[in-house]
Amino acid sequence: MTSHFDAVIIGTGQAGPPLANRLTKARMTVAVIERGRFGGTCVNTGCTPTKAMVASAYAAHIARRAADFGVAIGGPITVDMKKVKARRDAITGKSSKGVESWLKGMTNCTVFEGQARFASPHEVTVGTARLQAERIFINTGTRPKVPPMPGIDQVKYFTSDSLLDIDFLPRHLIVVGGGYVGLEFGQMYRRFGSEVTIIETNARLMQREDEDVSTAILGILEREGINMRLNAECIALARQGDDVVVRVDCETDPKDVQGSHVLLAVGRRPNTDDLGLEKAGVETDKRGYIVVDDQLRTNVPGIWALGDCNGKGAFTHTSYNDFEIVAANLLDNDPRRVSDRYTAYAVYIDPPLGRAGMTEAEVRKSGRPALMGKRPMTRVSRAVEKGETNGFMKIMVDAQTREILGAAILGVGGDEAIHCILDAMYAKAPYSVVQRAVHIHPTVAELIPTILGELKPLPAAGETTATEPAASG
Ligand SMILES: Cc1cc2nc3c(=O)[nH]c(=O)nc-3n(C[C@H](O)[C@H](O)[C@H](O)COP(=O)(O)OP(=O)(O)OC[C@H]3O[C@@H](n4cnc5c(N)ncnc54)[C@H](O)[C@@H]3O)c2cc1C
């Protein structure tokens, strides 16, 4: 059975559904294909479930610290993992259902459930259906990577997807991978009550961040009792009774790590290997990401790739922005581009890390004259009042153009406060505009103008600034 549509959208992640909405409102007929749960990664196995669980873990953490705030809790703090999961599933289920019913109720939109595969540049199959369209949009996302490490076939391991299926507390969770997914899961399970060991092959966690950020995060997590094995080499898995043993040839400690469960959080790979891209002639890079131009067109006219599968972003907001770029170009005669956007993301450990623009290392590498301001959270009233003084904030500025180049806010409210910086960057405003803004007291964001009033030339690599956090972590 062959059907003709004005557009076919493959995948219902963060770009596909809003694009279907815009295209159908422009009176196009649209076919949307989804092989899994509606809403994709963010809604079902990414942002939403993990942030719901981070909230439960935070509640347990604060309850344990109740005495610090003068609050007495008459008994030990326990976590009911079945209830944590039920709360989380209720939140994700509602979001996923919302996307599904939105698409299924959309005028001019036909939803197909199953695996999509290209048959030619303008033809996609799903089950027995053959769909033809002049425009095809790929929004197929990524999935957890499972590297062929020795012993992988001997043990039961979890990925960030399958760990969400459990409703019990692992006795000792070994997390392989010290990136943001590994750290978020590691900290939350530690707070739920598991023993946790994080294994990282690099010399530091979150290695794309500046060294001071990595060091502070390491301190925060270690103080919560998470075991860290950095510089791990020759990682291999083995079974020992009901336990899992991870071999870690560590510089500092050559002992194996034995635990009850292991989570592999070692990156993701694009869902492009089973799409039949070769039948359409769509080019991918050597890691499988679809090659696109600045307006998200592939090398084949009439085919676009949006979201994580194009390798230009790995976040919900970048995928949604891809939708905005494609819709603006196609429907609004507005030539928006990927290169218009700044790097921005948060890491939802507690306290969170909010990031915008360049890291300090990238600023240094660029060779431009730069100024930097930095302040530990111990000198932020709001953090002190909340009893959450871990972390620091720093902002880098171009000494000549006076534009803000980048910032990192590792601290309570850092995921929100970073937007002061981000908006000023998009406005291309000189930093003095933010410096003179009157922010609300007491907030974390109120320190941003203060820091911008304390800028100093970027210290030479290895030197510290006067406001370098001591043991604040
Ligand atoms: C544990 C975790 C936590 C995260 N936390 C955050 C966070 O806090 N903030 C943030 O911004 N980002 C976060 N992310 C990343 C975020 O989830 C993704 O960047 C986001 O979902 C964008 O994905 P997408 O739109 O590219 O596609 P996805 O959301 O991955 O959706 C792709 C869809 O395509 C479908 N599909 C794939 N292939 C086919 C096919 N051949 N036929 C039919 N359907 C197909 C899939 O079933 C899926 O539904 C997190 C990710 C993980 C794993």
The ligand as a MOL file (V3000), in Angstrom:
LIG
                    3D

  0  0  0     0  0            999 V3000
M  V30 BEGIN CTAB
M  V30 COUNTS 53 58 0 0 0
M  V30 BEGIN ATOM
M  V30 1 C 19.7780 9.7060 31.0970 0
M  V30 2 C 19.6210 10.9210 30.2140 0
M  V30 3 C 19.3550 12.1450 30.7840 0
M  V30 4 C 19.2000 13.2660 29.9750 0
M  V30 5 N 18.9590 14.4700 30.5730 0
M  V30 6 C 18.8430 15.5830 29.8060 0
M  V30 7 C 18.5750 16.8380 30.3970 0
M  V30 8 O 18.4300 16.9580 31.6080 0
M  V30 9 N 18.4550 17.9120 29.5940 0
M  V30 10 C 18.6010 17.8190 28.2370 0
M  V30 11 O 18.4920 18.8300 27.5420 0
M  V30 12 N 18.8380 16.6320 27.6400 0
M  V30 13 C 18.9670 15.5200 28.3900 0
M  V30 14 N 19.1900 14.3080 27.7810 0
M  V30 15 C 19.3100 14.2630 26.3100 0
M  V30 16 C 17.9310 14.3420 25.6540 0
M  V30 17 O 17.1260 13.2970 26.1460 0
M  V30 18 C 18.0120 14.2870 24.1350 0
M  V30 19 O 18.9740 15.2060 23.7120 0
M  V30 20 C 16.6540 14.6500 23.5540 0
M  V30 21 O 15.7370 13.6320 23.8450 0
M  V30 22 C 16.6540 14.9640 22.0670 0
M  V30 23 O 16.4550 13.8460 21.3410 0
M  V30 24 P 15.9400 13.8470 19.8270 0
M  V30 25 O 14.8740 14.8430 19.5700 0
M  V30 26 O 17.1310 13.9170 18.9800 0
M  V30 27 O 15.3370 12.3810 19.6980 0
M  V30 28 P 14.8450 11.3480 20.7820 0
M  V30 29 O 14.1920 12.0250 21.9070 0
M  V30 30 O 15.9530 10.4260 21.0750 0
M  V30 31 O 13.7060 10.5920 19.9910 0
M  V30 32 C 13.9680 9.8020 18.8580 0
M  V30 33 C 12.7340 8.9600 18.5900 0
M  V30 34 O 12.8740 8.3330 17.3280 0
M  V30 35 C 12.3850 7.0190 17.4200 0
M  V30 36 N 13.0410 6.2420 16.3540 0
M  V30 37 C 14.3700 5.9850 16.2280 0
M  V30 38 N 14.6010 5.2950 15.0960 0
M  V30 39 C 13.4060 5.1050 14.5050 0
M  V30 40 C 12.9980 4.4560 13.3260 0
M  V30 41 N 13.8760 3.8940 12.4780 0
M  V30 42 N 11.6730 4.4160 13.0310 0
M  V30 43 C 10.7680 4.9980 13.8570 0
M  V30 44 N 11.0970 5.6440 14.9870 0
M  V30 45 C 12.4130 5.7020 15.3080 0
M  V30 46 C 12.7630 6.5730 18.8210 0
M  V30 47 O 11.9300 5.5120 19.2530 0
M  V30 48 C 12.5320 7.8520 19.6070 0
M  V30 49 O 11.2240 7.9140 20.1190 0
M  V30 50 C 19.3100 13.1600 28.5580 0
M  V30 51 C 19.5490 11.9020 27.9730 0
M  V30 52 C 19.7090 10.8020 28.8000 0
M  V30 53 C 19.9660 9.4760 28.1440 0
M  V30 END ATOM
M  V30 BEGIN BOND
M  V30 1 1 1 2
M  V30 2 1 2 3
M  V30 3 2 2 52
M  V30 4 2 3 4
M  V30 5 1 4 5
M  V30 6 1 4 50
M  V30 7 2 5 6
M  V30 8 1 6 7
M  V30 9 1 6 13
M  V30 10 2 7 8
M  V30 11 1 7 9
M  V30 12 1 9 10
M  V30 13 2 10 11
M  V30 14 1 10 12
M  V30 15 2 12 13
M  V30 16 1 13 14
M  V30 17 1 14 15
M  V30 18 1 14 50
M  V30 19 1 15 16
M  V30 20 1 16 17
M  V30 21 1 16 18
M  V30 22 1 18 19
M  V30 23 1 18 20
M  V30 24 1 20 21
M  V30 25 1 20 22
M  V30 26 1 22 23
M  V30 27 1 23 24
M  V30 28 2 24 25
M  V30 29 1 24 26
M  V30 30 1 24 27
M  V30 31 1 27 28
M  V30 32 2 28 29
M  V30 33 1 28 30
M  V30 34 1 28 31
M  V30 35 1 31 32
M  V30 36 1 32 33
M  V30 37 1 33 34
M  V30 38 1 33 48
M  V30 39 1 34 35
M  V30 40 1 35 36
M  V30 41 1 35 46
M  V30 42 1 36 37
M  V30 43 1 36 45
M  V30 44 2 37 38
M  V30 45 1 38 39
M  V30 46 1 39 40
M  V30 47 2 39 45
M  V30 48 1 40 41
M  V30 49 2 40 42
M  V30 50 1 42 43
M  V30 51 2 43 44
M  V30 52 1 44 45
M  V30 53 1 46 47
M  V30 54 1 46 48
M  V30 55 1 48 49
M  V30 56 2 50 51
M  V30 57 1 51 52
M  V30 58 1 52 53
M  V30 END BOND
M  V30 END CTAB
M  END
